[in-house]
Amino acid sequence: MEINDPSSFASVQRKRLDEARLFLDLEGKSKELGELREQASSPDLWEDPNVARVVTKRLARYEALFEKVDGLATKIEDAEVLLELASEADDAESRQEGIGLLSEAADALDELELESLFFDEYDEADAILSVHAGAGGVDAQDWAEMMTRMYQRFLSDAGFDVTVEEVTEGEEAGIKSATLTVKGDRAYGTLESERGVHRLVRISPFDANARRHTSFAGVDVVPDLGDAADVEIGEDDLRIDTYRSQGAGGQHVNTTDSAVRITHLPSGIVVQCQNERSQLQNKARAMAMLKAKLAERARLEHQEHLASIRGEQGEAAWGRQVRSYVLQPYQMVKDLRTDHEVGNVQGVLDGDLKGFVEAYLRWRRSEHEAADNSN
């Protein structure tokens, strides 16, 4: 990085650090950090392992965040001192050392600014991602399978732990649906950008006349809140079906009716799990997924209610076309919310979604700031 005016560049980095402190709400996090340390030191902490894991994970993240911010402030201060000394003594070596520190600070601030984009209540939660074939027949089912593979590659490359909870195969090709549980740092915040309808335009490999087809797949993403999902479900509201598991999984999967499908009758939400070895385990996991979906549904309905009070008109996230993948007559993937577009379609289908995720997070923050300013 070539820096012609180091003093001015240092001022810019200091301003960026001050803005990052505001976006990250370090004042609020400082108070929460004290509470987390108090909880972590309690001898009763591990009586509830789920709560303990949340507390220790968040404590480690907050401590690392404050250490990073303090280290950046020190680095910028040291750089400014070196530059001042270099100016007074005409010391080229000190000047270069100061510029080097500022370059390191600028790179670290890029990472910190990305971190500041994760501000939503559930961004740090694990996630449940579901892909469903939409309109387009066998092409849509093939598209759903392509998308599932795309997400698995993206998540694997990003270091997330992915469990395939269920896959429902298509009659001719592809899949009708797939559900993945994603565990890792900010899984839900990373995947929220994917919720909605994804459109594929291509020459259909299933059309003998090689015509261009348009097919759709829907993606649903909800935070996996585990036992923290505060949802009450009546037994009379459920229809529970068992069926034989499909796909890979060994002899056990193919010889027992262990897979479980639960339909929540009032909402029409359907969840299914075939990953566990017993019907009881599959039922428990399916119930956890159902609670997560119902909790997210309630949260979105509340947001829509607030938006209607403000007089805003807009579609719910589910059912909205969010991204187009065009293979014919040209090649481009474009997000319709952020206008972020990429010409390397195959790269995206191979899991290169980082640009789309970051563009969505920046768009989301700008929408959040605009809503705050309008209130």
Secondary structure, 3 states (H helix, E strand, C coil): CCCCCHHHHHHHHHHHHHHHHHHCCHHHHHHHHHHHHHHHCCCCHHHCHHHHHHHHHHHHHHHHHHHHHHHHHHHHHHHHHHHHHHHHHCCHHHHHHHHHHHHHHHHHHHHHHHHCCCCCCCCCCEEEEEEEECCCHHHHHHHHHHHHHHHHHHHHHCCCEEEEEEEEECCCCCEEEEEEEEECCCHHHHHHHHCEEEEEEEECCCCCCCCEEEEEEEEEEEEECHHHCCCCCCHHHEEEEEECCCCCCCHHHHHCCCEEEEEECCCCEEEEECCCCCHHHHHHHHHHHHHHHHHHHHHHHHHHHHHHHCCCCCCCCCCCEEEEEECCCCCEEEECCCCCEECCHHHHHCCCCHHHHHHHHHHHHHHHHHHHHHC
